[in-house]
């Protein structure tokens, strides 16, 4: 499958374009066989999935450790690892079937790619089980859960000064308004709705970003 608008695709994925082509090939074949992507999604793997996720890289600081909760088919975590080789990715999923797919996809891309190996680690766990064991500068998710539940699971995994990036749809602003207090209770501050890929994608990616304060600031608020 060829990516649409090669110039845009190259701008979005940069040096990771060749690896993304390999991932799309795997998703369209083995990914469908293993049930991590539906056959109806194959014609729009580039537009709806890969590029939709890759543009989120513009919100991630250089050299960050990123933990992707509910990584599933590798979206957005595996795509971010391709678009941003400076990042270290932890792909988390609770289902053995999806974990095995992620391991397969990483191995297949690394084996066929002429570039450096992906900086990816796959972990089988529920997000809530990782509290006290894993932390990251950035925690990502895509279509995992309503914002209040997602915040409860993910806030303990975000390092002080870090951020949660939740890829959402058209209801993002309503979710932020509805669950602002739930976010504040778990230490996620300044929630905002952002658009990524504006001017590059036909439909920009909507992301809810919330930050975790530094420890000193958190202590002052509690005081």
N, CA, C and O of each residue as an XYZ file, in Angstrom:
892
protein
N       0.845     -1.197      0.000
C       0.000      0.000      0.000
C       0.880      1.247      0.000
O       1.771      1.389      0.838
N       0.622      2.149     -0.947
C       1.404      3.366     -1.043
C       0.790      4.449     -0.172
O      -0.434      4.568     -0.118
N       1.612      5.243      0.514
C       1.065      6.335      1.334
C       0.499      7.429      0.451
O       0.997      7.652     -0.652
N      -0.542      8.119      0.922
C      -1.096      9.247      0.167
C      -0.197     10.463      0.297
O       0.504     10.624      1.296
N      -0.218     11.317     -0.712
C       0.533     12.584     -0.670
C       1.939     12.364     -0.122
O       2.211     12.698      1.031
N       2.834     11.806     -0.936
C       4.173     11.452     -0.458
C       4.912     12.584      0.239
O       5.631     12.343      1.208
N       4.747     13.825     -0.240
C       5.457     14.943      0.385
C       5.021     15.136      1.834
O       5.851     15.332      2.721
N       3.707     15.077      2.065
C       3.188     15.228      3.421
C       3.634     14.061      4.295
O       4.057     14.257      5.434
N       3.540     12.865      3.765
C       3.915     11.687      4.535
C       5.373     11.752      4.946
O       5.718     11.399      6.074
N       6.230     12.199      4.042
C       7.649     12.312      4.368
C       7.887     13.391      5.415
O       8.738     13.229      6.289
N       7.140     14.497      5.334
C       7.289     15.555      6.334
C       6.873     15.066      7.715
O       7.518     15.392      8.712
N       5.807     14.290      7.776
C       5.278     13.835      9.058
C       6.168     12.761      9.678
O       6.444     12.792     10.877
N       6.615     11.813      8.858
C       7.342     10.650      9.389
C       8.853     10.779      9.306
O       9.571     10.061     10.003
N       9.346     11.675      8.474
C      10.777     11.898      8.381
C      11.544     10.614      8.126
O      11.200      9.857      7.218
N      12.585     10.359      8.918
C      13.405      9.169      8.695
C      12.671      7.865      8.975
O      13.169      6.790      8.639
N      11.503      7.946      9.582
C      10.751      6.738      9.909
C       9.813      6.270      8.815
O       9.068      5.310      9.015
N       9.830      6.932      7.648
C       8.882      6.587      6.593
C       9.059      5.145      6.115
O       8.075      4.430      5.930
N      10.299      4.719      5.915
C      10.530      3.345      5.440
C      10.017      2.329      6.454
O       9.433      1.314      6.073
N      10.232      2.595      7.744
C       9.733      1.684      8.776
C       8.210      1.702      8.817
O       7.584      0.663      9.030
N       7.607      2.872      8.616
C       6.148      2.959      8.617
C       5.552      2.160      7.464
O       4.494      1.551      7.616
N       6.215      2.156      6.322
C       5.746      1.340      5.201
C       5.728     -0.140      5.596
O       4.793     -0.870      5.265
N       6.767     -0.567      6.301
C       6.822     -1.962      6.755
C       5.705     -2.258      7.745
O       5.088     -3.322      7.693
N       5.444     -1.314      8.651
C       4.372     -1.514      9.626
C       3.019     -1.625      8.930
O       2.219     -2.498      9.268
N       2.759     -0.758      7.971
C       1.485     -0.804      7.243
C       1.333     -2.144      6.539
O       0.251     -2.731      6.538
N       2.413     -2.625      5.944
C       2.362     -3.937      5.284
C       2.009     -5.034      6.279
O       1.200     -5.910      5.975
N       2.609     -4.992      7.463
C       2.323     -6.001      8.490
C       0.889     -5.879      9.001
O       0.212     -6.888      9.194
N       0.429     -4.657      9.219
C      -0.933     -4.452      9.699
C      -1.961     -4.957      8.687
O      -2.958     -5.575      9.059
N      -1.708     -4.688      7.413
C      -2.648     -5.091      6.371
C      -2.691     -6.601      6.175
O      -3.670     -7.132      5.651
N      -1.633     -7.294      6.593
C      -1.578     -8.746      6.455
C      -1.742     -9.451      7.785
O      -2.842     -9.860      8.156
N      -0.640     -9.587      8.493
C      -0.648    -10.319      9.763
C      -1.518     -9.636     10.808
O      -2.111    -10.308     11.651
N      -1.601     -8.306     10.764
C      -2.423     -7.585     11.728
C      -3.893     -7.931     11.608
O      -4.590     -8.055     12.615
N      -4.367     -8.088     10.382
C      -5.753     -8.489     10.159
C      -5.958     -9.936     10.590
O      -6.960    -10.259     11.227
N      -5.015    -10.806     10.246
C      -5.102    -12.221     10.621
C      -5.185    -12.370     12.137
O      -5.954    -13.187     12.643
N      -4.397    -11.584     12.858
C      -4.356    -11.674     14.322
C      -5.469    -10.874     14.995
O      -5.619    -10.927     16.215
N      -6.236    -10.147     14.220
C      -7.386     -9.432     14.771
C      -7.057     -8.158     15.510
O      -7.857     -7.712     16.333
N      -5.898     -7.546     15.249
C      -5.574     -6.287     15.918
C      -6.052     -5.089     15.107
O      -6.082     -3.967     15.612
N      -6.424     -5.322     13.858
C      -6.981     -4.275     13.014
C      -8.075     -4.919     12.157
O      -7.920     -6.046     11.687
N      -9.156     -4.211     11.964
C     -10.252     -4.759     11.173
C      -9.967     -4.671      9.683
O      -9.303     -3.731      9.246
N     -10.449     -5.621      8.888
C     -10.192     -5.586      7.446
C     -10.721     -4.327      6.779
O     -10.163     -3.886      5.774
N     -11.786     -3.738      7.314
C     -12.318     -2.513      6.724
C     -11.396     -1.318      6.934
O     -11.525     -0.304      6.248
N     -10.468     -1.432      7.879
C      -9.544     -0.330      8.145
C      -8.341     -0.340      7.213
O      -7.608      0.647      7.144
N      -8.126     -1.428      6.501
C      -6.925     -1.550      5.668
C      -6.801     -0.421      4.646
O      -5.709      0.131      4.510
N      -7.862     -0.043      3.918
C      -7.693      1.028      2.931
C      -7.323      2.383      3.534
O      -6.817      3.257      2.831
N      -7.573      2.562      4.834
C      -7.260      3.860      5.444
C      -6.224      3.743      6.560
O      -6.217      4.541      7.497
N      -5.365      2.758      6.452
C      -4.306      2.600      7.459
C      -3.412      3.832      7.522
O      -3.030      4.265      8.609
N      -3.076      4.397      6.373
C      -2.210      5.573      6.376
C      -2.930      6.786      6.949
O      -2.434      7.425      7.877
N      -4.093      7.104      6.401
C      -4.739      8.379      6.754
C      -5.347      8.360      8.145
O      -5.153      9.299      8.917
N      -6.079      7.308      8.476
C      -6.817      7.278      9.736
C      -5.967      6.829     10.915
O      -6.269      7.158     12.062
N      -4.916      6.086     10.640
C      -4.168      5.477     11.724
C      -2.714      5.960     11.800
O      -2.340      6.600     12.783
N      -1.896      5.674     10.804
C      -0.465      5.978     10.911
C      -0.208      7.481     10.976
O       0.436      7.951     11.914
N      -0.692      8.235     10.008
C      -0.440      9.674     10.020
C      -1.179     10.364     11.156
O      -0.675     11.326     11.736
N      -2.371      9.875     11.474
C      -3.143     10.403     12.599
C      -2.348     10.327     13.897
O      -2.442     11.212     14.748
N      -1.565      9.263     14.039
C      -0.747      9.093     15.250
C       0.587      9.823     15.147
O       1.053     10.409     16.123
N       1.200      9.789     13.968
C       2.550     10.339     13.825
C       2.611     11.828     14.134
O       3.611     12.304     14.671
N       1.551     12.576     13.802
C       1.601     14.031     14.022
C       1.620     14.392     15.502
O       1.978     15.515     15.856
N       1.244     13.461     16.370
C       1.284     13.730     17.813
C       2.724     13.931     18.273
O       2.956     14.498     19.341
N       3.688     13.477     17.488
C       5.100     13.640     17.832
C       5.477     15.100     18.040
O       6.440     15.394     18.749
N       4.729     16.021     17.430
C       5.061     17.441     17.591
C       4.855     17.932     19.022
O       5.343     19.004     19.379
N       4.142     17.168     19.844
C       3.904     17.556     21.240
C       4.891     16.914     22.209
O       4.868     17.225     23.400
N       5.757     16.025     21.724
C       6.621     15.232     22.605
C       8.011     15.859     22.665
O       8.626     16.088     21.624
N       8.517     16.141     23.872
C       9.852     16.748     24.001
C      10.946     15.825     23.475
O      10.788     14.605     23.440
N      12.034     16.421     23.077
C      13.163     15.658     22.548
C      13.719     14.714     23.617
O      13.870     15.090     24.780
N      14.019     13.484     23.201
C      14.647     12.504     24.071
C      13.764     11.954     25.165
O      14.270     11.352     26.112
N      12.454     12.142     25.068
C      11.554     11.722     26.142
C      11.378     10.212     26.181
O      11.523      9.520     25.173
N      11.060      9.720     27.375
C      10.565      8.360     27.543
C       9.044      8.435     27.447
O       8.409      9.202     28.171
N       8.462      7.637     26.552
C       7.023      7.674     26.295
C       6.434      6.309     26.607
O       6.918      5.287     26.120
N       5.394      6.299     27.415
C       4.691      5.064     27.752
C       3.323      5.111     27.089
O       2.521      6.005     27.361
N       3.061      4.140     26.215
C       1.807      4.101     25.456
C       0.871      3.077     26.087
O       1.136      1.876     26.044
N      -0.217      3.551     26.670
C      -1.170      2.699     27.389
C      -2.210      2.146     26.421
O      -2.811      2.893     25.648
N      -2.418      0.833     26.471
C      -3.370      0.199     25.567
C      -2.901      0.277     24.132
O      -3.659      0.663     23.242
N      -1.650     -0.091     23.908
C      -1.006      0.144     22.615
C      -1.658     -0.622     21.469
O      -1.628     -0.161     20.328
N      -2.244     -1.776     21.750
C      -3.030     -2.498     20.749
C      -2.251     -2.844     19.496
O      -1.343     -3.675     19.531
N      -2.604     -2.208     18.391
C      -1.933     -2.461     17.118
C      -0.605     -1.716     17.001
O       0.099     -1.840     15.999
N      -0.268     -0.935     18.041
C       0.950     -0.126     18.004
C       0.670      1.337     17.717
O       1.544      2.085     17.279
N      -0.583      1.731     17.978
C      -1.039      3.082     17.679
C      -1.439      3.806     18.963
O      -2.395      3.387     19.616
N      -0.755      4.860     19.341
C       0.263      5.565     18.560
C       1.706      5.163     18.837
O       2.607      5.621     18.134
N       1.956      4.317     19.843
C       3.319      4.133     20.333
C       4.338      3.697     19.303
O       5.409      4.295     19.199
N       4.021      2.664     18.540
C       4.982      2.159     17.574
C       5.244      3.172     16.464
O       6.368      3.296     15.977
N       4.202      3.891     16.072
C       4.368      4.933     15.053
C       5.247      6.066     15.574
O       6.085      6.585     14.837
N       5.066      6.453     16.831
C       5.903      7.503     17.414
C       7.371      7.078     17.453
O       8.262      7.898     17.230
N       7.619      5.810     17.735
C       8.995      5.312     17.750
C       9.645      5.426     16.378
O      10.855      5.621     16.272
N       8.843      5.303     15.334
C       9.363      5.421     13.972
C       9.577      6.870     13.580
O      10.604      7.220     12.999
N       8.603      7.711     13.901
C       8.682      9.128     13.531
C       9.756      9.871     14.314
O      10.319     10.856     13.836
N      10.035      9.384     15.530
C      10.978     10.075     16.417
C      11.982      9.084     17.002
O      11.773      8.573     18.102
N      13.072      8.805     16.277
C      14.056      7.844     16.789
C      14.778      8.306     18.046
O      15.500      7.524     18.665
N      14.593      9.577     18.437
C      15.199     10.057     19.680
C      14.417      9.614     20.911
O      14.905      9.743     22.034
N      13.201      9.090     20.708
C      12.344      8.724     21.835
C      12.570      7.274     22.253
O      12.980      6.434     21.452
N      12.294      7.008     23.516
C      12.279      5.637     24.031
C      10.825      5.294     24.347
O      10.183      5.975     25.146
N      10.307      4.233     23.715
C       8.893      3.883     23.837
C       8.704      2.620     24.663
O       9.437      1.642     24.518
N       7.697      2.668     25.537
C       7.236      1.494     26.274
C       5.801      1.236     25.829
O       4.916      2.052     26.085
N       5.566      0.113     25.167
C       4.236     -0.232     24.659
C       3.567     -1.162     25.657
O       4.069     -2.253     25.928
N       2.435     -0.733     26.204
C       1.770     -1.474     27.272
C       0.404     -1.954     26.789
O      -0.392     -1.172     26.271
N       0.146     -3.239     26.964
C      -1.174     -3.778     26.685
C      -1.406     -4.970     27.601
O      -0.465     -5.676     27.963
N      -2.658     -5.189     27.972
C      -2.971     -6.263     28.917
C      -3.280     -7.589     28.238
O      -3.272     -8.632     28.894
N      -3.553     -7.569     26.930
C      -3.968     -8.789     26.227
C      -2.767     -9.493     25.611
O      -1.978     -8.873     24.898
N      -2.632    -10.769     25.881
C      -1.505    -11.538     25.351
C      -1.497    -11.513     23.824
O      -0.437    -11.408     23.208
N      -2.678    -11.611     23.213
C      -2.761    -11.596     21.746
C      -2.160    -10.323     21.176
O      -1.420    -10.376     20.193
N      -2.465     -9.182     21.775
C      -1.952     -7.916     21.262
C      -0.467     -7.748     21.589
O       0.282     -7.181     20.793
N      -0.043     -8.233     22.746
C       1.379     -8.167     23.098
C       2.209     -8.988     22.109
O       3.271     -8.551     21.665
N       1.722    -10.165     21.775
C       2.441    -10.984     20.794
C       2.490    -10.313     19.433
O       3.492    -10.412     18.725
N       1.409     -9.628     19.063
C       1.430     -8.873     17.815
C       2.477     -7.763     17.870
O       3.244     -7.593     16.922
N       2.519     -7.013     18.958
C       3.493     -5.929     19.084
C       4.919     -6.459     18.978
O       5.758     -5.874     18.294
N       5.180     -7.556     19.652
C       6.518     -8.162     19.571
C       6.833     -8.593     18.141
O       7.949     -8.405     17.655
N       5.835     -9.174     17.476
C       6.014     -9.576     16.078
C       6.293     -8.368     15.195
O       7.209     -8.400     14.372
N       5.512     -7.301     15.357
C       5.658     -6.121     14.518
C       7.024     -5.470     14.695
O       7.668     -5.091     13.716
N       7.467     -5.342     15.948
C       8.777     -4.749     16.203
C       9.875     -5.585     15.554
O      10.768     -5.041     14.904
N       9.813     -6.907     15.726
C      10.824     -7.792     15.148
C      10.806     -7.742     13.622
O      11.859     -7.718     12.985
N       9.594     -7.727     13.031
C       9.485     -7.707     11.576
C      10.043     -6.420     10.993
O      10.747     -6.447      9.983
N       9.734     -5.293     11.622
C      10.241     -4.013     11.137
C      11.751     -3.938     11.298
O      12.453     -3.521     10.377
N      12.254     -4.337     12.456
C      13.696     -4.286     12.687
C      14.451     -5.194     11.718
O      15.525     -4.835     11.236
N      13.891     -6.363     11.436
C      14.570     -7.321     10.559
C      14.651     -6.817      9.127
O      15.648     -7.038      8.440
N      13.590     -6.132      8.674
C      13.530     -5.698      7.274
C      14.080     -4.290      7.054
O      14.368     -3.906      5.921
N      14.226     -3.525      8.130
C      14.624     -2.129      7.999
C      16.135     -1.990      7.913
O      16.882     -2.739      8.543
N      16.577     -1.003      7.110
C      18.013     -0.713      7.028
C      18.417      0.331      8.071
O      19.604      0.606      8.249
N      17.445      0.901      8.750
C      17.730      1.915      9.757
C      18.092      1.302     11.091
O      18.158      0.079     11.218
N      18.331      2.153     12.101
C      18.649      1.646     13.441
C      17.448      0.930     14.037
O      16.310      1.227     13.673
N      17.684     -0.014     14.952
C      16.555     -0.728     15.565
C      15.668      0.220     16.357
O      16.130      1.228     16.891
N      14.403     -0.116     16.421
C      13.446      0.689     17.161
C      13.772      0.654     18.648
O      14.126     -0.393     19.190
N      13.650      1.789     19.295
C      13.882      1.875     20.742
C      12.558      1.621     21.462
O      11.906      2.543     21.954
N      12.186      0.353     21.507
C      10.858     -0.044     21.966
C      10.968     -1.201     22.941
O      11.750     -2.132     22.752
N      10.163     -1.114     23.988
C      10.020     -2.221     24.939
C       8.535     -2.528     25.066
O       7.722     -1.615     25.215
N       8.175     -3.812     25.007
C       6.778     -4.231     25.096
C       6.525     -4.827     26.475
O       7.282     -5.682     26.935
N       5.456     -4.373     27.136
C       5.121     -4.819     28.489
C       3.673     -5.294     28.496
O       2.772     -4.595     28.032
N       3.468     -6.498     29.034
C       2.091     -6.969     29.207
C       1.624     -6.639     30.620
O       2.135     -7.197     31.591
N       0.669     -5.747     30.734
C       0.142     -5.348     32.043
C      -1.042     -4.433     31.826
O      -1.212     -3.850     30.755
N      -1.866     -4.314     32.871
C      -2.854     -3.249     32.909
C      -2.168     -1.994     33.416
O      -1.232     -2.059     34.212
N      -2.637     -0.866     32.952
C      -2.003      0.395     33.340
C      -1.958      0.554     34.852
O      -0.954      0.996     35.411
N      -3.065      0.185     35.515
C      -3.122      0.386     36.965
C      -2.152     -0.513     37.722
O      -1.823     -0.234     38.875
N      -1.688     -1.591     37.087
C      -0.714     -2.483     37.719
C       0.701     -1.925     37.679
O       1.577     -2.408     38.397
N       0.933     -0.919     36.853
C       2.289     -0.400     36.656
C       2.654      0.720     37.620
O       3.816      1.123     37.688
N       1.673      1.229     38.368
C       1.959      2.305     39.323
C       3.029      1.853     40.305
O       2.915      0.794     40.921
N       4.064      2.665     40.444
C       5.175      2.320     41.320
C       6.256      1.508     40.633
O       7.316      1.269     41.211
N       5.997      1.077     39.390
C       6.976      0.271     38.656
C       7.474      0.962     37.391
O       8.627      0.782     36.998
N       6.614      1.749     36.753
C       6.980      2.436     35.514
C       6.573      3.896     35.613
O       5.491      4.218     36.105
N       7.451      4.781     35.138
C       7.093      6.188     34.952
C       7.682      6.664     33.633
O       8.639      6.082     33.121
N       7.105      7.717     33.093
C       7.564      8.233     31.809
C       7.353      9.729     31.747
O       6.522     10.284     32.465
N       8.119     10.380     30.877
C       7.954     11.818     30.665
C       6.607     12.120     30.026
O       5.978     13.139     30.310
N       6.179     11.206     29.152
C       4.919     11.375     28.427
C       4.177     10.043     28.451
O       4.768      8.996     28.188
N       2.889     10.082     28.764
C       2.030      8.897     28.664
C       1.012      9.175     27.576
O       0.332     10.201     27.599
N       0.905      8.254     26.616
C      -0.023      8.423     25.506
C      -1.112      7.360     25.549
O      -0.959      6.315     26.182
N      -2.214      7.649     24.864
C      -3.276      6.659     24.699
C      -4.114      7.071     23.498
O      -4.148      8.240     23.114
N      -4.787      6.088     22.913
C      -5.666      6.367     21.770
C      -6.892      5.470     21.876
O      -6.793      4.245     21.793
N      -8.036      6.091     22.059
C      -9.313      5.370     22.101
C      -9.300      4.239     23.120
O      -9.720      3.120     22.824
N      -8.814      4.538     24.322
C      -8.699      3.507     25.355
C      -9.877      3.537     26.320
O     -10.459      2.493     26.612
N     -10.241      4.729     26.826
C     -11.271      4.827     27.863
C     -11.722      6.273     27.985
O     -11.032      7.171     27.503
N     -12.878      6.522     28.628
C     -13.276      7.904     28.923
C     -12.193      8.611     29.735
O     -11.409      7.971     30.435
N     -12.161      9.918     29.632
C     -11.046     10.690     30.164
C     -10.882     10.548     31.667
O      -9.751     10.527     32.153
N     -11.979     10.450     32.425
C     -11.828     10.335     33.876
C     -11.168      9.023     34.263
O     -10.285      9.001     35.121
N     -11.587      7.933     33.638
C     -10.984      6.626     33.927
C      -9.535      6.568     33.444
O      -8.658      6.050     34.135
N      -9.301      7.107     32.251
C      -7.950      7.130     31.710
C      -7.010      7.918     32.614
O      -5.874      7.505     32.848
N      -7.485      9.050     33.121
C      -6.667      9.871     34.016
C      -6.300      9.106     35.282
O      -5.164      9.179     35.750
N      -7.260      8.375     35.834
C      -6.998      7.598     37.053
C      -5.929      6.537     36.823
O      -5.087      6.301     37.690
N      -5.962      5.903     35.665
C      -4.973      4.870     35.345
C      -3.592      5.469     35.054
O      -2.567      4.934     35.475
N      -3.589      6.589     34.325
C      -2.334      7.086     33.759
C      -1.585      8.077     34.632
O      -0.358      8.145     34.557
N      -2.283      8.849     35.459
C      -1.608      9.879     36.254
C      -0.439      9.332     37.064
O       0.605      9.982     37.108
N      -0.560      8.146     37.720
C       0.588      7.651     38.492
C       1.792      7.267     37.638
O       2.881      7.046     38.168
N       1.608      7.186     36.328
C       2.695      6.775     35.444
C       3.451      7.958     34.853
O       4.496      7.779     34.228
N       2.923      9.172     35.049
C       3.553     10.364     34.491
C       4.552     10.932     35.490
O       4.200     11.191     36.641
N       5.777     11.125     35.065
C       6.798     11.701     35.935
C       6.440     13.153     36.276
O       5.774     13.818     35.484
N       6.871     13.656     37.441
C       6.656     15.067     37.757
C       7.186     15.964     36.638
O       8.315     15.799     36.176
N       6.361     16.904     36.217
C       6.730     17.759     35.105
C       6.366     17.190     33.751
O       6.556     17.852     32.730
N       5.839     15.963     33.725
C       5.497     15.313     32.466
C       4.065     15.578     32.049
O       3.391     16.438     32.616
N       3.600     14.825     31.046
C       2.276     15.109     30.501
C       1.589     13.848     30.000
O       2.229     12.878     29.593
N       0.268     13.898     30.045
C      -0.588     12.893     29.433
C      -1.072     13.447     28.096
O      -1.539     14.584     28.018
N      -0.957     12.626     27.036
C      -1.471     12.983     25.717
C      -2.479     11.923     25.311
O      -2.106     10.789     25.010
N      -3.750     12.286     25.301
C      -4.811     11.348     24.964
C      -5.416     11.735     23.622
O      -6.016     12.801     23.488
N      -5.257     10.864     22.631
C      -5.846     11.113     21.320
C      -7.346     10.852     21.411
O      -7.783      9.757     21.765
N      -8.117     11.870     21.086
C      -9.566     11.801     21.221
C     -10.246     12.228     19.919
O      -9.583     12.667     18.978
N     -11.544     12.099     19.875
C     -12.324     12.519     18.715
C     -13.013     13.842     18.952
O     -12.522     14.699     19.687
N     -14.152     13.993     18.320
C     -14.869     15.257     18.373
C     -15.432     15.609     19.733
O     -15.805     16.760     19.963
N     -15.503     14.644     20.645
C     -16.058     14.905     21.978
C     -15.002     15.370     22.975
O     -15.292     15.476     24.167
N     -13.793     15.648     22.518
C     -12.686     15.951     23.434
C     -12.991     17.129     24.350
O     -12.789     17.038     25.560
N     -13.473     18.225     23.792
C     -13.744     19.415     24.608
C     -14.816     19.133     25.652
O     -14.707     19.588     26.791
N     -15.850     18.386     25.276
C     -16.908     18.041     26.224
C     -16.367     17.143     27.332
O     -16.753     17.286     28.493
N     -15.480     16.224     26.980
C     -14.885     15.345     28.000
C     -14.058     16.141     28.992
O     -14.122     15.905     30.198
N     -13.282     17.085     28.479
C     -12.454     17.913     29.368
C     -13.336     18.702     30.329
O     -13.040     18.785     31.521
N     -14.406     19.273     29.817
C     -15.312     20.048     30.671
C     -15.972     19.152     31.715
O     -16.093     19.526     32.882
N     -16.393     17.975     31.286
C     -17.091     17.071     32.202
C     -16.174     16.507     33.278
O     -16.598     16.327     34.420
N     -14.925     16.227     32.930
C     -14.047     15.485     33.832
C     -12.894     16.324     34.388
O     -11.931     15.766     34.914
N     -12.973     17.637     34.284
C     -11.887     18.495     34.762
C     -11.586     18.254     36.242
O     -10.420     18.222     36.636
N     -12.608     18.086     37.050
C     -12.393     17.857     38.484
C     -11.743     16.503     38.730
O     -10.885     16.382     39.605
N     -12.137     15.485     37.973
C     -11.528     14.161     38.121
C     -10.041     14.213     37.765
O      -9.225     13.556     38.412
N      -9.692     14.980     36.753
C      -8.280     15.126     36.392
C      -7.511     15.822     37.509
O      -6.411     15.409     37.875
N      -8.111     16.887     38.043
C      -7.422     17.635     39.098
C      -7.175     16.763     40.320
O      -6.119     16.858     40.945
N      -8.142     15.913     40.668
C      -8.000     15.060     41.856
C      -6.819     14.103     41.753
O      -6.204     13.759     42.762
N      -6.503     13.672     40.529
C      -5.382     12.729     40.379
C      -4.082     13.442     40.000
O      -3.082     12.797     39.686
N      -4.104     14.787     40.033
C      -2.877     15.553     39.812
C      -2.599     15.938     38.379
O      -1.489     16.365     38.063
N      -3.579     15.796     37.500
C      -3.418     16.217     36.106
C      -3.981     17.625     35.954
O      -5.173     17.850     36.162
N      -3.126     18.563     35.594
C      -3.456     19.982     35.620
C      -3.492     20.566     34.210
O      -2.972     19.976     33.263
N      -4.111     21.722     34.095
C      -4.130     22.517     32.862
C      -4.576     21.702     31.646
O      -3.900     21.747     30.618
N      -5.673     20.969     31.720
C      -6.104     20.199     30.549
C      -6.477     21.131     29.396
O      -7.124     22.159     29.595
N      -6.064     20.757     28.205
C      -6.359     21.562     27.024
C      -6.550     20.647     25.824
O      -6.011     19.542     25.775
N      -7.317     21.121     24.867
C      -7.579     20.378     23.642
C      -6.736     20.989     22.528
O      -6.844     22.181     22.243
N      -5.901     20.173     21.904
C      -4.983     20.638     20.873
C      -5.254     19.923     19.554
O      -5.810     18.824     19.536
N      -4.860     20.550     18.462
C      -4.970     19.950     17.135
C      -3.569     19.761     16.570
O      -2.784     20.708     16.515
N      -3.260     18.546     16.151
C      -1.943     18.231     15.592
C      -2.075     17.941     14.099
O      -3.074     17.380     13.649
N      -1.057     18.330     13.341
C      -1.065     18.081     11.907
C      -1.870     19.079     11.114
O      -2.228     18.812      9.967
N      -2.163     20.225     11.699
C      -2.927     21.255     10.989
C      -2.124     21.723      9.772
O      -0.936     22.027      9.879
N      -2.783     21.774      8.629
C      -2.109     22.182      7.401
C      -1.411     21.045      6.688
O      -0.933     21.217      5.567
N      -1.344     19.878      7.324
C      -0.725     18.715      6.691
C      -1.737     17.614      6.425
O      -1.726     17.002      5.358
N      -2.614     17.359      7.394
C      -3.618     16.318      7.246
C      -4.957     16.931      6.870
O      -5.258     18.064      7.243
N      -5.753     16.178      6.133
C      -7.104     16.655      5.796
C      -7.927     16.862      7.061
O      -8.732     17.790      7.143
N      -7.722     15.997      8.040
C      -8.407     16.116      9.322
C      -7.369     16.054     10.430
O      -6.744     15.015     10.639
N      -7.181     17.153     11.139
C      -6.174     17.209     12.189
C      -6.503     16.220     13.305
O      -7.662     15.857     13.505
N      -5.479     15.794     14.021
C      -5.645     14.880     15.145
C      -5.930     15.678     16.405
O      -5.209     16.623     16.724
N      -6.980     15.301     17.123
C      -7.370     15.996     18.352
C      -6.755     15.296     19.551
O      -6.903     14.086     19.721
N      -6.066     16.063     20.376
C      -5.358     15.516     21.533
C      -5.724     16.318     22.774
O      -5.723     17.549     22.757
N      -6.035     15.606     23.848
C      -6.177     16.243     25.153
C      -4.832     16.132     25.870
O      -4.304     15.038     26.069
N      -4.298     17.280     26.250
C      -3.032     17.292     26.993
C      -3.280     17.804     28.404
O      -3.948     18.818     28.604
N      -2.732     17.089     29.378
C      -2.767     17.536     30.774
C      -1.398     17.281     31.381
O      -0.714     16.327     31.012
N      -1.009     18.125     32.298
C       0.348     18.065     32.842
C       0.333     17.644     34.309
O      -0.637     17.867     35.033
N       1.421     17.038     34.715
C       1.654     16.731     36.129
C       2.664     17.735     36.646
O       3.739     17.884     36.066
N       2.332     18.433     37.741
C       3.224     19.446     38.273
C       4.480     18.865     38.875
O       4.529     17.680     39.206
N       5.493     19.691     39.018
C       6.696     19.279     39.738
C       6.355     19.094     41.212
O       5.378     19.660     41.702
N       7.142     18.316     41.905
C       6.822     17.958     43.296
C       6.675     19.187     44.182
O       5.784     19.237     45.030
N       7.548     20.187     43.992
C       7.476     21.368     44.858
C       6.152     22.099     44.661
O       5.541     22.567     45.622
N       5.711     22.195     43.391
C       4.438     22.861     43.123
C       3.278     22.071     43.698
O       2.337     22.652     44.237
N       3.338     20.736     43.588
C       2.287     19.893     44.138
C       2.209     20.075     45.655
O       1.121     20.135     46.228
N       3.365     20.160     46.290
C       3.379     20.306     47.746
C       2.765     21.629     48.156
O       2.054     21.706     49.158
N       3.042     22.697     47.365
C       2.451     23.995     47.704
C       0.954     23.967     47.573
O       0.253     24.571     48.384
N       0.433     23.267     46.549
C      -1.016     23.194     46.374
C      -1.663     22.427     47.531
O      -2.729     22.803     48.018
N      -1.003     21.347     47.964
C      -1.572     20.592     49.077
C      -1.557     21.403     50.360
O      -2.439     21.275     51.209
N      -0.517     22.254     50.484
C      -0.420     23.072     51.667
C      -1.465     24.161     51.679
O      -1.522     24.951     52.622
